[in-house]
Amino acid sequence: MRLQGRNCLITGAGSGMGRVACLAFAREGARIIGADVDAAAGEQTLTSVRKEGGEGVFVQCDVSREADVSRLVAEGTKAFGALHVLYNNAGIFPEKDGSVVGADEAVWDRVFAVNVKGVALVCKHGIPELMRAGGGSVINIASFVALVGCSVAQDAYTASKGAVLALTKSLAVQFGPKGVRANAICPGPIETPLLMQWLLREPAEKAKRLNRIPMGRFGRPEDIVALAVHLASDDASWTNGGVFVVDGGITSNYF
């Protein structure tokens, strides 16, 4: 098992890629510190981890609130004695997001509070624990939209994910010499509740996006988590500052 003996903090653990990540990391031997703003969903994930023989704790946390994040890191460290992996998966994509020209200021404030400040706060409080443990891995979930423009505007989300990439590069340079690697994953459209419940509920909208993907299907959470497991493991011990696109080829498709 590639993550045996490692303690992994995973945000957004209550659903989608976060839930799949908790289960997959636990199967690889990791102890899980799962975090989510939705306590019921997060507890359900950790119950599933334990039912499969894994070990973990859940901490309710709004990653946009520093007091919550400080408590999350403190409780996770107390539970298992150390932290080795930070998996910044929590993120939001509000339905009201749109063009910068017509966007509501409150949408921008909330998207950046969760998607950017949330990552920064987990790193602020978590990276010192990784260094105390002798090093570790930071994995930040960005998006393919940080790399290409989109005619269907989602500017707050797009800009926030670009900021995650820039922050990842800075972390890699700052903390690589101290044994902490930082990498980002840019998923394409993934079949999660966030995507399927509203963005792709109309057949025409779904077909329009699907037609852009050379692989002919949307991604699955497992497609992203498989790479995250690698980045968390010693197999990626010299992988630092990377931006990994997992999108079925959508960003390579001109027509």
C-alpha positions in Angstrom: 0.0 0.0 0.0 1.5 3.3 -1.2 0.3 5.5 1.6 0.8 3.2 4.6 1.4 5.2 7.8 0.5 8.5 6.3 -2.0 10.9 7.7 -3.9 12.7 5.0 -6.1 15.8 5.4 -8.8 16.0 2.7 -11.1 18.9 2.4 -14.5 18.7 0.7 -14.8 15.2 2.0 -18.5 15.0 2.0 -19.2 14.3 -1.6 -17.8 14.0 -5.1 -14.1 13.8 -5.6 -13.5 14.4 -1.9 -15.5 11.4 -0.8 -13.8 9.2 -3.4 -10.4 10.5 -2.3 -11.0 9.6 1.3 -11.9 6.0 0.4 -9.1 5.6 -2.1 -6.4 7.0 0.2 -7.6 4.8 3.0 -7.4 1.7 0.8 -3.8 2.7 0.2 -3.1 2.6 4.0 -3.6 6.3 4.9 -5.3 7.6 7.9 -7.9 10.2 6.9 -8.7 13.6 8.4 -11.8 14.4 6.5 -13.2 18.0 6.5 -16.4 19.4 5.1 -18.8 22.2 5.9 -21.7 19.7 5.7 -21.3 17.6 8.9 -23.8 14.9 8.0 -22.2 14.3 4.6 -18.7 14.3 6.0 -19.6 11.9 8.8 -21.1 9.6 6.2 -17.9 9.5 4.3 -15.8 8.7 7.3 -18.3 6.0 8.3 -17.7 4.4 4.9 -14.0 4.6 5.4 -14.2 2.8 8.7 -16.6 0.2 7.3 -14.0 -0.7 4.7 -11.4 -1.2 7.5 -9.8 2.2 7.3 -9.0 4.7 10.0 -10.1 8.3 10.1 -11.8 11.2 11.8 -14.1 13.9 10.6 -13.9 17.6 11.5 -16.6 20.0 10.4 -14.9 23.0 8.7 -15.6 26.0 6.5 -12.3 26.4 4.8 -12.9 30.1 4.3 -12.8 30.7 8.1 -9.4 30.7 9.6 -10.6 29.6 13.1 -12.2 26.5 11.5 -9.1 25.6 9.6 -6.8 26.1 12.6 -9.1 23.8 14.6 -9.2 21.3 11.7 -5.4 21.0 11.6 -5.1 20.9 15.4 -7.6 18.2 15.7 -6.2 16.2 12.9 -2.7 16.4 14.3 -3.9 15.5 17.8 -5.8 12.5 16.4 -2.8 10.9 14.6 0.2 12.7 15.8 1.3 14.2 12.5 0.3 15.4 9.1 1.8 14.1 5.8 -0.6 15.1 3.0 -2.8 18.2 2.4 -5.4 17.5 -0.3 -7.2 20.8 -1.0 -10.3 19.6 -2.8 -13.0 21.8 -1.4 -14.4 24.3 -3.9 -17.6 26.0 -5.0 -19.0 26.9 -8.4 -22.2 28.9 -7.9 -24.9 28.9 -10.5 -24.9 32.7 -10.4 -21.3 32.8 -11.6 -21.0 34.3 -15.1 -19.3 37.1 -17.0 -17.2 39.6 -15.1 -19.3 42.3 -16.7 -22.5 41.3 -15.0 -21.2 39.4 -12.0 -22.5 40.0 -8.5 -19.8 41.1 -6.2 -21.0 38.7 -3.5 -20.4 35.8 -5.9 -16.8 36.8 -6.4 -16.2 37.3 -2.7 -17.6 33.9 -1.8 -15.9 32.0 -4.6 -12.5 33.5 -3.8 -13.1 33.0 -0.1 -13.5 29.2 -0.5 -11.5 28.4 -3.6 -8.4 30.5 -3.0 -8.4 31.7 0.6 -9.5 28.2 1.7 -6.5 26.6 0.0 -4.2 29.3 1.5 -5.5 28.8 5.0 -5.1 25.0 4.9 -1.6 25.5 3.7 -0.9 28.2 6.3 -1.8 25.9 9.1 -1.0 22.6 7.6 2.4 23.1 5.9 4.2 23.7 9.3 2.9 20.3 10.4 4.2 18.7 7.2 7.6 20.2 7.9 7.5 19.0 11.5 6.8 15.5 10.2 9.9 15.6 8.0 8.1 16.6 4.7 5.0 15.8 2.8 2.8 16.5 -0.2 0.3 19.3 -0.9 -2.2 18.5 -3.7 -4.4 21.4 -4.9 -7.4 20.8 -7.1 -7.6 23.5 -9.8 -9.4 23.2 -13.1 -8.9 23.0 -16.8 -10.7 26.3 -17.1 -7.6 27.9 -15.5 -5.7 27.1 -18.7 -8.2 28.0 -21.5 -11.0 30.5 -22.1 -14.6 29.5 -22.2 -17.4 31.1 -24.3 -19.8 30.2 -21.5 -18.5 32.6 -18.9 -17.8 31.4 -15.4 -15.3 34.1 -14.6 -15.1 34.0 -10.8 -14.5 30.3 -10.8 -12.0 30.5 -13.6 -10.0 33.3 -12.0 -10.1 31.5 -8.7 -8.6 28.3 -10.2 -5.9 30.3 -11.9 -5.0 31.7 -8.6 -4.7 28.2 -7.2 -2.2 27.4 -9.9 -0.1 30.5 -9.1 -0.2 29.7 -5.4 0.9 26.1 -6.0 4.0 27.3 -7.9 4.9 29.6 -5.1 4.5 26.9 -2.5 6.6 24.5 -4.5 9.5 27.0 -4.6 9.2 28.1 -1.0 8.8 24.7 0.6 10.4 22.2 -1.7 13.8 22.8 0.0 12.1 21.9 3.3 10.8 18.6 2.0 7.2 19.7 1.1 6.1 19.2 -2.5 3.2 21.1 -4.0 1.4 20.1 -7.1 -1.9 21.0 -8.8 -4.4 18.9 -10.7 -6.6 20.4 -13.4 -9.6 18.2 -13.9 -11.8 18.5 -16.9 -15.6 18.1 -16.5 -16.1 15.4 -13.9 -19.4 13.6 -13.1 -19.9 15.0 -9.6 -23.1 16.3 -8.0 -21.9 19.8 -8.5 -21.6 19.3 -12.3 -24.5 17.0 -13.0 -27.3 18.6 -10.8 -27.4 21.9 -12.5 -24.7 22.7 -15.1 -25.5 19.6 -17.2 -29.2 19.1 -16.4 -30.2 20.3 -19.9 -29.5 17.7 -22.6 -28.3 20.4 -25.0 -25.8 21.8 -22.5 -24.6 18.3 -21.7 -24.1 17.4 -25.3 -22.3 20.7 -26.1 -19.6 20.0 -23.5 -19.4 16.2 -24.2 -18.7 16.9 -27.9 -15.6 18.8 -26.9 -14.0 15.8 -25.1 -12.0 13.5 -27.5 -12.4 10.6 -25.1 -16.1 10.7 -25.6 -17.1 10.8 -21.9 -17.0 13.0 -18.8 -14.4 12.3 -16.2 -15.1 10.3 -13.1 -13.8 11.2 -9.6 -11.6 8.1 -9.7 -9.8 9.5 -12.7 -8.6 12.4 -10.6 -8.1 10.6 -7.4 -5.8 8.0 -9.0 -3.3 10.8 -9.8 -3.7 12.3 -6.4 -2.7 9.0 -4.8 0.4 9.0 -6.9 1.3 12.6 -5.9 0.8 11.8 -2.3 3.1 8.8 -2.4 6.9 8.3 -2.6 6.5 7.5 -6.3 6.2 11.2 -6.8 9.1 12.1 -4.5 10.7 14.4 -7.2 7.5 15.8 -8.5 7.1 19.4 -7.3 5.4 22.5 -8.9 3.6 20.4 -11.4 0.3 21.2 -13.1 -1.3 18.0 -14.2 -4.2 18.2 -16.7 -6.6 15.3 -16.5 -9.4 16.2 -18.9 -9.9 13.5 -21.6 -8.2 15.9 -24.1 -10.6 18.8 -23.9 -7.9 21.4 -23.6 -6.2 19.9 -26.7 -9.3 20.2 -28.9 -9.2 23.1 -31.3 -12.4 22.0 -33.2 
